[in-house]
C-alpha cells in the first residue's frame, strides 16, 4: 500500500483536473503520455528485430 502523501497527491491532482479547464491540465499530462507512447514504440521496434519478435508482439497484443 502506498503512503498517505501519495493519496494526498492523487486527491490534489483530481481536484486540479475538476477545477481547471482541460486546456490547462493537459499541458502537464501530455509530456508524460507522449513519452510513454514513445517508449512503447521503441520497445516494439526492438522486439520485432528479435527472433520470433513478431509472434511475441502478437501474443502481447492479444492479452
PDB file of N, CA, C and O in Angstrom:
ATOM      1  N   UNK A   1       0.838  -1.174   0.000  1.00  0.00           N
ATOM      2  CA  UNK A   1       0.000   0.000   0.000  1.00  0.00           C
ATOM      3  C   UNK A   1       0.890   1.247   0.000  1.00  0.00           C
ATOM      4  O   UNK A   1       1.926   1.287   0.664  1.00  0.00           O
ATOM      5  N   UNK A   2       0.478   2.229  -0.734  1.00  0.00           N
ATOM      6  CA  UNK A   2       1.248   3.475  -0.810  1.00  0.00           C
ATOM      7  C   UNK A   2       0.995   4.317   0.429  1.00  0.00           C
ATOM      8  O   UNK A   2       0.008   4.142   1.144  1.00  0.00           O
ATOM      9  N   UNK A   3       1.917   5.229   0.655  1.00  0.00           N
ATOM     10  CA  UNK A   3       1.775   6.056   1.851  1.00  0.00           C
ATOM     11  C   UNK A   3       0.720   7.148   1.673  1.00  0.00           C
ATOM     12  O   UNK A   3       0.192   7.366   0.583  1.00  0.00           O
ATOM     13  N   UNK A   4       0.437   7.819   2.777  1.00  0.00           N
ATOM     14  CA  UNK A   4      -0.615   8.838   2.812  1.00  0.00           C
ATOM     15  C   UNK A   4      -0.312   9.988   1.855  1.00  0.00           C
ATOM     16  O   UNK A   4      -1.227  10.524   1.230  1.00  0.00           O
ATOM     17  N   UNK A   5       0.950  10.370   1.731  1.00  0.00           N
ATOM     18  CA  UNK A   5       1.280  11.502   0.877  1.00  0.00           C
ATOM     19  C   UNK A   5       0.970  11.215  -0.591  1.00  0.00           C
ATOM     20  O   UNK A   5       0.628  12.128  -1.343  1.00  0.00           O
ATOM     21  N   UNK A   6       1.086   9.965  -0.998  1.00  0.00           N
ATOM     22  CA  UNK A   6       0.741   9.609  -2.379  1.00  0.00           C
ATOM     23  C   UNK A   6      -0.752   9.849  -2.618  1.00  0.00           C
ATOM     24  O   UNK A   6      -1.137  10.450  -3.621  1.00  0.00           O
ATOM     25  N   UNK A   7      -1.567   9.388  -1.711  1.00  0.00           N
ATOM     26  CA  UNK A   7      -3.013   9.561  -1.851  1.00  0.00           C
ATOM     27  C   UNK A   7      -3.385  11.040  -1.809  1.00  0.00           C
ATOM     28  O   UNK A   7      -4.292  11.474  -2.519  1.00  0.00           O
ATOM     29  N   UNK A   8      -2.693  11.807  -0.989  1.00  0.00           N
ATOM     30  CA  UNK A   8      -2.960  13.248  -0.942  1.00  0.00           C
ATOM     31  C   UNK A   8      -2.639  13.894  -2.287  1.00  0.00           C
ATOM     32  O   UNK A   8      -3.367  14.775  -2.743  1.00  0.00           O
ATOM     33  N   UNK A   9      -1.555  13.460  -2.921  1.00  0.00           N
ATOM     34  CA  UNK A   9      -1.192  13.999  -4.231  1.00  0.00           C
ATOM     35  C   UNK A   9      -2.235  13.615  -5.285  1.00  0.00           C
ATOM     36  O   UNK A   9      -2.592  14.431  -6.135  1.00  0.00           O
ATOM     37  N   UNK A  10      -2.712  12.393  -5.227  1.00  0.00           N
ATOM     38  CA  UNK A  10      -3.758  11.950  -6.164  1.00  0.00           C
ATOM     39  C   UNK A  10      -5.005  12.817  -5.989  1.00  0.00           C
ATOM     40  O   UNK A  10      -5.617  13.234  -6.972  1.00  0.00           O
ATOM     41  N   UNK A  11      -5.375  13.081  -4.756  1.00  0.00           N
ATOM     42  CA  UNK A  11      -6.552  13.898  -4.489  1.00  0.00           C
ATOM     43  C   UNK A  11      -6.347  15.339  -4.958  1.00  0.00           C
ATOM     44  O   UNK A  11      -7.272  15.948  -5.495  1.00  0.00           O
ATOM     45  N   UNK A  12      -5.139  15.895  -4.762  1.00  0.00           N
ATOM     46  CA  UNK A  12      -4.853  17.246  -5.238  1.00  0.00           C
ATOM     47  C   UNK A  12      -4.950  17.313  -6.764  1.00  0.00           C
ATOM     48  O   UNK A  12      -5.488  18.267  -7.325  1.00  0.00           O
ATOM     49  N   UNK A  13      -4.421  16.284  -7.417  1.00  0.00           N
ATOM     50  CA  UNK A  13      -4.467  16.262  -8.879  1.00  0.00           C
ATOM     51  C   UNK A  13      -5.916  16.157  -9.372  1.00  0.00           C
ATOM     52  O   UNK A  13      -6.309  16.842 -10.317  1.00  0.00           O
ATOM     53  N   UNK A  14      -6.697  15.300  -8.728  1.00  0.00           N
ATOM     54  CA  UNK A  14      -8.108  15.152  -9.109  1.00  0.00           C
ATOM     55  C   UNK A  14      -8.846  16.479  -8.941  1.00  0.00           C
ATOM     56  O   UNK A  14      -9.659  16.847  -9.789  1.00  0.00           O
ATOM     57  N   UNK A  15      -8.571  17.188  -7.866  1.00  0.00           N
ATOM     58  CA  UNK A  15      -9.199  18.491  -7.652  1.00  0.00           C
ATOM     59  C   UNK A  15      -8.756  19.484  -8.725  1.00  0.00           C
ATOM     60  O   UNK A  15      -9.571  20.255  -9.231  1.00  0.00           O
ATOM     61  N   UNK A  16      -7.484  19.468  -9.068  1.00  0.00           N
ATOM     62  CA  UNK A  16      -6.965  20.353 -10.104  1.00  0.00           C
ATOM     63  C   UNK A  16      -7.675  20.093 -11.429  1.00  0.00           C
ATOM     64  O   UNK A  16      -8.080  21.029 -12.118  1.00  0.00           O
ATOM     65  N   UNK A  17      -7.822  18.824 -11.778  1.00  0.00           N
ATOM     66  CA  UNK A  17      -8.487  18.459 -13.032  1.00  0.00           C
ATOM     67  C   UNK A  17      -9.949  18.899 -13.014  1.00  0.00           C
ATOM     68  O   UNK A  17     -10.472  19.377 -14.021  1.00  0.00           O
ATOM     69  N   UNK A  18     -10.595  18.738 -11.882  1.00  0.00           N
ATOM     70  CA  UNK A  18     -12.006  19.118 -11.779  1.00  0.00           C
ATOM     71  C   UNK A  18     -12.217  20.630 -11.836  1.00  0.00           C
ATOM     72  O   UNK A  18     -13.255  21.092 -12.309  1.00  0.00           O
ATOM     73  N   UNK A  19     -11.246  21.398 -11.358  1.00  0.00           N
ATOM     74  CA  UNK A  19     -11.443  22.839 -11.217  1.00  0.00           C
ATOM     75  C   UNK A  19     -10.737  23.674 -12.278  1.00  0.00           C
ATOM     76  O   UNK A  19     -10.817  24.902 -12.250  1.00  0.00           O
ATOM     77  N   UNK A  20     -10.047  23.026 -13.213  1.00  0.00           N
ATOM     78  CA  UNK A  20      -9.347  23.751 -14.263  1.00  0.00           C
ATOM     79  C   UNK A  20      -9.753  23.195 -15.629  1.00  0.00           C
ATOM     80  O   UNK A  20     -10.073  22.013 -15.754  1.00  0.00           O
ATOM     81  N   UNK A  21      -9.737  24.039 -16.632  1.00  0.00           N
ATOM     82  CA  UNK A  21     -10.105  23.557 -17.968  1.00  0.00           C
ATOM     83  C   UNK A  21      -9.082  22.552 -18.503  1.00  0.00           C
ATOM     84  O   UNK A  21      -7.904  22.579 -18.146  1.00  0.00           O
ATOM     85  N   UNK A  22      -9.562  21.689 -19.352  1.00  0.00           N
ATOM     86  CA  UNK A  22      -8.697  20.660 -19.949  1.00  0.00           C
ATOM     87  C   UNK A  22      -7.467  21.283 -20.609  1.00  0.00           C
ATOM     88  O   UNK A  22      -6.370  20.730 -20.529  1.00  0.00           O
ATOM     89  N   UNK A  23      -7.648  22.413 -21.249  1.00  0.00           N
ATOM     90  CA  UNK A  23      -6.532  23.064 -21.946  1.00  0.00           C
ATOM     91  C   UNK A  23      -5.394  23.420 -20.995  1.00  0.00           C
ATOM     92  O   UNK A  23      -4.245  23.547 -21.419  1.00  0.00           O
ATOM     93  N   UNK A  24      -5.707  23.579 -19.723  1.00  0.00           N
ATOM     94  CA  UNK A  24      -4.662  23.895 -18.749  1.00  0.00           C
ATOM     95  C   UNK A  24      -3.985  22.637 -18.213  1.00  0.00           C
ATOM     96  O   UNK A  24      -2.756  22.561 -18.194  1.00  0.00           O
ATOM     97  N   UNK A  25      -4.774  21.643 -17.774  1.00  0.00           N
ATOM     98  CA  UNK A  25      -4.132  20.478 -17.161  1.00  0.00           C
ATOM     99  C   UNK A  25      -3.512  19.535 -18.176  1.00  0.00           C
ATOM    100  O   UNK A  25      -2.637  18.742 -17.829  1.00  0.00           O
ATOM    101  N   UNK A  26      -3.958  19.607 -19.440  1.00  0.00           N
ATOM    102  CA  UNK A  26      -3.375  18.734 -20.461  1.00  0.00           C
ATOM    103  C   UNK A  26      -1.898  19.054 -20.679  1.00  0.00           C
ATOM    104  O   UNK A  26      -1.118  18.183 -21.063  1.00  0.00           O
ATOM    105  N   UNK A  27      -1.521  20.308 -20.432  1.00  0.00           N
ATOM    106  CA  UNK A  27      -0.117  20.704 -20.566  1.00  0.00           C
ATOM    107  C   UNK A  27       0.776  19.898 -19.625  1.00  0.00           C
ATOM    108  O   UNK A  27       1.940  19.645 -19.937  1.00  0.00           O
ATOM    109  N   UNK A  28       0.242  19.502 -18.492  1.00  0.00           N
ATOM    110  CA  UNK A  28       1.004  18.733 -17.508  1.00  0.00           C
ATOM    111  C   UNK A  28       1.038  17.247 -17.853  1.00  0.00           C
ATOM    112  O   UNK A  28       2.015  16.557 -17.563  1.00  0.00           O
ATOM    113  N   UNK A  29      -0.018  16.768 -18.465  1.00  0.00           N
ATOM    114  CA  UNK A  29      -0.160  15.336 -18.738  1.00  0.00           C
ATOM    115  C   UNK A  29       0.453  14.933 -20.078  1.00  0.00           C
ATOM    116  O   UNK A  29       1.028  13.851 -20.196  1.00  0.00           O
ATOM    117  N   UNK A  30       0.337  15.781 -21.066  1.00  0.00           N
ATOM    118  CA  UNK A  30       0.761  15.444 -22.426  1.00  0.00           C
ATOM    119  C   UNK A  30       2.206  14.958 -22.521  1.00  0.00           C
ATOM    120  O   UNK A  30       2.451  13.949 -23.182  1.00  0.00           O
ATOM    121  N   UNK A  31       3.177  15.629 -21.891  1.00  0.00           N
ATOM    122  CA  UNK A  31       4.554  15.132 -21.996  1.00  0.00           C
ATOM    123  C   UNK A  31       4.716  13.712 -21.446  1.00  0.00           C
ATOM    124  O   UNK A  31       5.464  12.911 -22.007  1.00  0.00           O
ATOM    125  N   UNK A  32       4.026  13.404 -20.362  1.00  0.00           N
ATOM    126  CA  UNK A  32       4.108  12.059 -19.790  1.00  0.00           C
ATOM    127  C   UNK A  32       3.497  11.030 -20.737  1.00  0.00           C
ATOM    128  O   UNK A  32       4.100   9.989 -20.997  1.00  0.00           O
ATOM    129  N   UNK A  33       2.320  11.316 -21.245  1.00  0.00           N
ATOM    130  CA  UNK A  33       1.650  10.379 -22.152  1.00  0.00           C
ATOM    131  C   UNK A  33       2.475  10.186 -23.425  1.00  0.00           C
ATOM    132  O   UNK A  33       2.660   9.062 -23.891  1.00  0.00           O
ATOM    133  N   UNK A  34       2.963  11.284 -23.976  1.00  0.00           N
ATOM    134  CA  UNK A  34       3.777  11.196 -25.193  1.00  0.00           C
ATOM    135  C   UNK A  34       5.033  10.357 -24.962  1.00  0.00           C
ATOM    136  O   UNK A  34       5.419   9.569 -25.825  1.00  0.00           O
ATOM    137  N   UNK A  35       5.671  10.519 -23.806  1.00  0.00           N
ATOM    138  CA  UNK A  35       6.884   9.739 -23.532  1.00  0.00           C
ATOM    139  C   UNK A  35       6.560   8.254 -23.367  1.00  0.00           C
ATOM    140  O   UNK A  35       7.353   7.403 -23.767  1.00  0.00           O
ATOM    141  N   UNK A  36       5.418   7.939 -22.791  1.00  0.00           N
ATOM    142  CA  UNK A  36       5.024   6.539 -22.645  1.00  0.00           C
ATOM    143  C   UNK A  36       4.783   5.899 -24.008  1.00  0.00           C
ATOM    144  O   UNK A  36       5.164   4.751 -24.239  1.00  0.00           O
ATOM    145  N   UNK A  37       4.153   6.642 -24.901  1.00  0.00           N
ATOM    146  CA  UNK A  37       3.914   6.138 -26.256  1.00  0.00           C
ATOM    147  C   UNK A  37       5.236   5.933 -26.980  1.00  0.00           C
ATOM    148  O   UNK A  37       5.424   4.919 -27.652  1.00  0.00           O
ATOM    149  N   UNK A  38       6.149   6.883 -26.850  1.00  0.00           N
ATOM    150  CA  UNK A  38       7.465   6.777 -27.485  1.00  0.00           C
ATOM    151  C   UNK A  38       8.211   5.543 -26.977  1.00  0.00           C
ATOM    152  O   UNK A  38       8.805   4.806 -27.764  1.00  0.00           O
ATOM    153  N   UNK A  39       8.181   5.323 -25.676  1.00  0.00           N
ATOM    154  CA  UNK A  39       8.874   4.164 -25.101  1.00  0.00           C
ATOM    155  C   UNK A  39       8.245   2.851 -25.585  1.00  0.00           C
ATOM    156  O   UNK A  39       8.962   1.888 -25.858  1.00  0.00           O
ATOM    157  N   UNK A  40       6.935   2.808 -25.690  1.00  0.00           N
ATOM    158  CA  UNK A  40       6.264   1.601 -26.177  1.00  0.00           C
ATOM    159  C   UNK A  40       6.642   1.336 -27.628  1.00  0.00           C
ATOM    160  O   UNK A  40       6.893   0.190 -28.003  1.00  0.00           O
ATOM    161  N   UNK A  41       6.684   2.375 -28.441  1.00  0.00           N
ATOM    162  CA  UNK A  41       7.060   2.214 -29.845  1.00  0.00           C
ATOM    163  C   UNK A  41       8.494   1.687 -29.962  1.00  0.00           C
ATOM    164  O   UNK A  41       8.777   0.808 -30.777  1.00  0.00           O
ATOM    165  N   UNK A  42       9.384   2.230 -29.147  1.00  0.00           N
ATOM    166  CA  UNK A  42      10.781   1.746 -29.144  1.00  0.00           C
ATOM    167  C   UNK A  42      10.847   0.275 -28.746  1.00  0.00           C
ATOM    168  O   UNK A  42      11.579  -0.512 -29.346  1.00  0.00           O
ATOM    169  N   UNK A  43      10.073  -0.081 -27.728  1.00  0.00           N
ATOM    170  CA  UNK A  43      10.053  -1.462 -27.258  1.00  0.00           C
ATOM    171  C   UNK A  43       9.614  -2.404 -28.375  1.00  0.00           C
ATOM    172  O   UNK A  43      10.249  -3.432 -28.611  1.00  0.00           O
ATOM    173  N   UNK A  44       8.520  -2.050 -29.065  1.00  0.00           N
ATOM    174  CA  UNK A  44       8.011  -2.915 -30.135  1.00  0.00           C
ATOM    175  C   UNK A  44       8.984  -2.999 -31.308  1.00  0.00           C
ATOM    176  O   UNK A  44       9.143  -4.068 -31.897  1.00  0.00           O
ATOM    177  N   UNK A  45       9.637  -1.893 -31.657  1.00  0.00           N
ATOM    178  CA  UNK A  45      10.626  -1.938 -32.743  1.00  0.00           C
ATOM    179  C   UNK A  45      11.785  -2.856 -32.385  1.00  0.00           C
ATOM    180  O   UNK A  45      12.244  -3.645 -33.211  1.00  0.00           O
ATOM    181  N   UNK A  46      12.254  -2.748 -31.144  1.00  0.00           N
ATOM    182  CA  UNK A  46      13.372  -3.589 -30.692  1.00  0.00           C
ATOM    183  C   UNK A  46      12.945  -5.057 -30.628  1.00  0.00           C
ATOM    184  O   UNK A  46      13.688  -5.942 -31.052  1.00  0.00           O
ATOM    185  N   UNK A  47      11.769  -5.306 -30.109  1.00  0.00           N
ATOM    186  CA  UNK A  47      11.277  -6.677 -30.002  1.00  0.00           C
ATOM    187  C   UNK A  47      11.084  -7.292 -31.380  1.00  0.00           C
ATOM    188  O   UNK A  47      11.361  -8.476 -31.576  1.00  0.00           O
ATOM    189  N   UNK A  48      10.615  -6.507 -32.325  1.00  0.00           N
ATOM    190  CA  UNK A  48      10.367  -7.019 -33.672  1.00  0.00           C
ATOM    191  C   UNK A  48      11.645  -7.529 -34.334  1.00  0.00           C
ATOM    192  O   UNK A  48      11.593  -8.433 -35.168  1.00  0.00           O
ATOM    193  N   UNK A  49      12.786  -6.954 -33.968  1.00  0.00           N
ATOM    194  CA  UNK A  49      14.070  -7.362 -34.542  1.00  0.00           C
ATOM    195  C   UNK A  49      14.576  -8.688 -33.959  1.00  0.00           C
ATOM    196  O   UNK A  49      15.464  -9.314 -34.537  1.00  0.00           O
ATOM    197  N   UNK A  50      14.032  -9.109 -32.844  1.00  0.00           N
ATOM    198  CA  UNK A  50      14.464 -10.354 -32.211  1.00  0.00           C
ATOM    199  C   UNK A  50      13.860 -11.562 -32.923  1.00  0.00           C
ATOM    200  O   UNK A  50      12.877 -11.461 -33.656  1.00  0.00           O
ATOM    201  N   UNK A  51      14.486 -12.695 -32.676  1.00  0.00           N
ATOM    202  CA  UNK A  51      13.960 -13.943 -33.218  1.00  0.00           C
ATOM    203  C   UNK A  51      12.546 -14.155 -32.662  1.00  0.00           C
ATOM    204  O   UNK A  51      12.320 -14.040 -31.457  1.00  0.00           O
ATOM    205  N   UNK A  52      11.619 -14.459 -33.536  1.00  0.00           N
ATOM    206  CA  UNK A  52      10.199 -14.645 -33.185  1.00  0.00           C
ATOM    207  C   UNK A  52       9.570 -13.388 -32.594  1.00  0.00           C
ATOM    208  O   UNK A  52       8.570 -13.467 -31.880  1.00  0.00           O
ATOM    209  N   UNK A  53      10.154 -12.235 -32.890  1.00  0.00           N
ATOM    210  CA  UNK A  53       9.663 -10.983 -32.338  1.00  0.00           C
ATOM    211  C   UNK A  53       8.246 -10.657 -32.748  1.00  0.00           C
ATOM    212  O   UNK A  53       7.435 -10.245 -31.918  1.00  0.00           O
ATOM    213  N   UNK A  54       7.939 -10.838 -34.017  1.00  0.00           N
ATOM    214  CA  UNK A  54       6.589 -10.534 -34.495  1.00  0.00           C
ATOM    215  C   UNK A  54       5.559 -11.410 -33.785  1.00  0.00           C
ATOM    216  O   UNK A  54       4.471 -10.947 -33.443  1.00  0.00           O
ATOM    217  N   UNK A  55       5.905 -12.663 -33.569  1.00  0.00           N
ATOM    218  CA  UNK A  55       4.995 -13.579 -32.861  1.00  0.00           C
ATOM    219  C   UNK A  55       4.807 -13.129 -31.413  1.00  0.00           C
ATOM    220  O   UNK A  55       3.693 -13.164 -30.890  1.00  0.00           O
ATOM    221  N   UNK A  56       5.883 -12.712 -30.774  1.00  0.00           N
ATOM    222  CA  UNK A  56       5.799 -12.233 -29.394  1.00  0.00           C
ATOM    223  C   UNK A  56       4.895 -11.000 -29.299  1.00  0.00           C
ATOM    224  O   UNK A  56       4.116 -10.856 -28.356  1.00  0.00           O
ATOM    225  N   UNK A  57       5.013 -10.115 -30.294  1.00  0.00           N
ATOM    226  CA  UNK A  57       4.176  -8.914 -30.292  1.00  0.00           C
ATOM    227  C   UNK A  57       2.713  -9.294 -30.448  1.00  0.00           C
ATOM    228  O   UNK A  57       1.853  -8.737 -29.766  1.00  0.00           O
ATOM    229  N   UNK A  58       2.421 -10.229 -31.334  1.00  0.00           N
ATOM    230  CA  UNK A  58       1.025 -10.670 -31.492  1.00  0.00           C
ATOM    231  C   UNK A  58       0.480 -11.222 -30.172  1.00  0.00           C
ATOM    232  O   UNK A  58      -0.657 -10.935 -29.797  1.00  0.00           O
ATOM    233  N   UNK A  59       1.289 -12.007 -29.477  1.00  0.00           N
ATOM    234  CA  UNK A  59       0.848 -12.573 -28.198  1.00  0.00           C
ATOM    235  C   UNK A  59       0.598 -11.454 -27.178  1.00  0.00           C
ATOM    236  O   UNK A  59      -0.394 -11.484 -26.451  1.00  0.00           O
ATOM    237  N   UNK A  60       1.490 -10.481 -27.130  1.00  0.00           N
ATOM    238  CA  UNK A  60       1.317  -9.368 -26.200  1.00  0.00           C
ATOM    239  C   UNK A  60       0.033  -8.596 -26.472  1.00  0.00           C
ATOM    240  O   UNK A  60      -0.693  -8.236 -25.545  1.00  0.00           O
ATOM    241  N   UNK A  61      -0.238  -8.350 -27.728  1.00  0.00           N
ATOM    242  CA  UNK A  61      -1.407  -7.540 -28.097  1.00  0.00           C
ATOM    243  C   UNK A  61      -2.716  -8.304 -27.957  1.00  0.00           C
ATOM    244  O   UNK A  61      -3.782  -7.692 -27.885  1.00  0.00           O
ATOM    245  N   UNK A  62      -2.654  -9.630 -27.918  1.00  0.00           N
ATOM    246  CA  UNK A  62      -3.876 -10.422 -27.767  1.00  0.00           C
ATOM    247  C   UNK A  62      -4.258 -10.654 -26.314  1.00  0.00           C
ATOM    248  O   UNK A  62      -5.308 -11.235 -26.040  1.00  0.00           O
ATOM    249  N   UNK A  63      -3.433 -10.216 -25.388  1.00  0.00           N
ATOM    250  CA  UNK A  63      -3.744 -10.434 -23.964  1.00  0.00           C
ATOM    251  C   UNK A  63      -4.805  -9.507 -23.467  1.00  0.00           C
ATOM    252  O   UNK A  63      -5.176  -9.566 -22.294  1.00  0.00           O
TER     253      UNK A  63
END
